[in-house]
Amino acid sequence: MSILETKNRSKLVDWLVEKVNSLFRAGAQFAVIGSNTPHIVYNEVKERSPIPLLSIVEETRNKVLSLGLKKPGLMGTKFTMESDFFIKPFSEQGIFVVLPDKEDKELIHNRLFSEIELGIIKDSTRKELLAVVQRMIGRYSIDSLILGCTELPLILTRDEYGIPFLNTTAIHADSIVNYCIG
């Protein structure tokens, strides 16, 4: 079974397409999906969209390319870390996205849903997440970290260990502004 059952996936696609069509009817010239996990269905929504969609994933990939990075680590929800919607567009450009080990994925996902997304920011959780980053650097030699959940910058607020922490929300916001001003 895929990460999102076919029935639920098609419902999610239909719901998002309906929202994009509403924006189009209201006069919008483009749309965004402002978080990472819904990019599980980004390509399906993009195919049915009457207006351009600006992708948080593609913009993050472009940022990685502009910085000359080749081996970013990825943290996010379990859905984000276990799907290929980050891995595919990066690998097409020769960038290898490194995922945390299984236990670390569970830790990250659990802390996101039981604390961080509820506004609970604990120093002990920050230390746990930074320990995951250290393991990824030690085991896989990552050269950056993609904060692939829009809430992660609430707890991982700055670069650490000599590598950039890439805030997908900020990267996406900058790309939206640049798109608007041409």
C-alpha positions in Angstrom: 0.0 0.0 0.0 1.3 3.4 -0.9 1.8 6.1 1.7 -1.5 7.6 0.8 -4.2 5.1 -0.2 -5.5 5.6 -3.8 -9.0 6.6 -2.7 -7.7 9.2 -0.2 -5.1 10.4 -2.7 -7.7 11.1 -5.4 -9.9 12.8 -2.8 -7.0 15.0 -1.8 -6.2 15.8 -5.4 -9.8 16.7 -6.2 -10.1 18.9 -3.1 -6.9 20.8 -4.0 -7.8 21.2 -7.6 -11.2 22.6 -6.5 -9.4 25.2 -4.4 -7.0 26.1 -7.2 -10.0 26.4 -9.6 -11.7 28.7 -7.1 -8.5 30.9 -7.0 -8.5 31.0 -10.8 -12.1 32.0 -11.0 -11.4 34.8 -8.5 -8.6 36.1 -10.8 -5.5 34.5 -9.4 -2.6 34.2 -11.9 -0.8 31.5 -10.0 -1.2 29.4 -6.9 1.0 27.7 -4.3 0.8 24.8 -1.9 2.4 26.4 1.0 3.6 23.3 2.8 5.7 20.3 2.1 3.6 17.2 2.8 0.8 18.0 0.4 3.4 17.8 -2.4 2.7 14.1 -2.3 0.0 15.0 -4.9 1.6 18.1 -6.4 2.2 16.6 -9.8 -1.5 15.5 -10.1 -2.8 18.9 -9.0 -0.4 20.7 -11.4 -1.6 18.6 -14.3 -5.2 19.8 -13.7 -4.4 23.3 -12.7 -5.6 26.2 -15.0 -2.8 28.4 -13.5 0.9 27.9 -12.7 1.7 26.3 -9.3 4.9 27.3 -7.6 6.4 24.3 -5.9 8.1 24.5 -2.5 10.1 21.4 -3.4 11.3 22.7 -6.8 12.3 26.1 -5.3 14.2 24.3 -2.5 16.0 22.3 -5.2 16.8 25.5 -7.1 18.3 26.9 -3.9 20.4 23.8 -3.3 21.6 24.1 -6.9 22.4 27.8 -6.5 24.5 27.0 -3.4 26.4 24.2 -5.1 25.2 21.6 -2.6 25.2 17.9 -3.6 24.1 15.9 -0.6 21.4 17.5 1.5 19.7 15.7 4.4 15.9 15.8 4.7 13.8 16.2 7.8 10.0 16.3 7.7 6.9 14.4 8.4 7.0 10.6 7.8 5.0 11.2 4.7 7.6 13.6 3.4 10.5 11.4 4.3 9.0 8.3 2.9 7.7 9.7 -0.4 9.8 10.4 -3.4 8.5 13.9 -4.2 11.7 15.5 -2.8 14.0 12.7 -4.0 12.9 12.7 -7.7 13.3 16.4 -8.7 16.6 16.5 -6.8 18.0 13.3 -8.3 17.1 14.6 -11.8 19.6 17.4 -11.2 22.3 15.0 -9.7 21.6 15.8 -6.1 21.4 12.9 -3.7 18.9 13.5 -0.9 19.8 11.7 2.3 17.1 10.4 4.7 17.4 9.8 8.4 17.5 6.2 9.6 14.2 4.5 10.4 14.4 5.2 14.2 15.2 8.8 13.5 12.4 9.2 11.1 10.0 8.0 13.8 11.5 10.4 16.3 11.2 13.4 14.0 7.6 12.5 12.9 6.5 11.9 16.5 8.0 15.2 17.8 6.5 17.1 14.9 2.9 15.9 15.6 3.0 15.6 19.4 4.9 18.9 20.1 6.2 21.2 17.4 3.0 21.4 15.3 1.1 22.2 18.5 3.5 25.0 19.3 5.4 23.1 22.0 9.0 23.9 21.6 11.3 22.0 24.0 15.1 22.3 24.3 15.3 18.5 24.8 13.6 18.0 21.5 15.9 20.5 19.8 18.8 18.5 21.2 17.3 15.2 19.9 16.8 16.7 16.4 20.4 18.1 16.4 21.7 14.7 17.4 19.9 13.3 14.3 21.7 15.9 12.2 25.0 14.9 13.7 24.4 11.3 12.9 23.5 12.2 9.3 26.7 14.2 9.0 28.8 11.4 10.5 27.2 8.5 8.6 26.3 10.1 5.3 28.4 13.3 5.0 25.4 15.5 4.3 26.4 19.0 3.2 23.1 20.7 4.2 19.7 20.0 5.9 16.4 20.6 4.2 13.8 21.5 6.8 11.0 19.8 4.9 8.2 20.6 7.3 7.1 24.2 7.7 7.2 23.9 11.5 10.8 22.7 11.8 12.3 26.3 11.6 10.4 27.0 14.8 12.8 24.6 16.6 15.8 24.5 14.3 16.3 28.3 14.1 19.8 28.5 12.7 22.5 26.7 10.8 24.5 24.2 12.9 27.6 22.1 12.5 28.9 24.2 9.6 26.1 23.3 7.2 23.2 25.4 6.0 19.7 24.5 7.3 17.4 25.2 4.4 14.1 26.7 5.5 11.7 25.6 2.8 9.1 28.1 3.9 11.4 31.1 3.6 12.8 29.7 0.3 9.2 29.4 -1.1 8.2 32.8 0.1 11.2 34.4 -1.6 10.4 32.6 -4.8 6.8 33.8 -4.7 7.9 37.4 -4.2 10.3 37.0 -7.1 7.6 35.5 -9.3 5.3 38.4 -8.5 7.8 41.1 -9.3 9.1 39.3 -12.4 
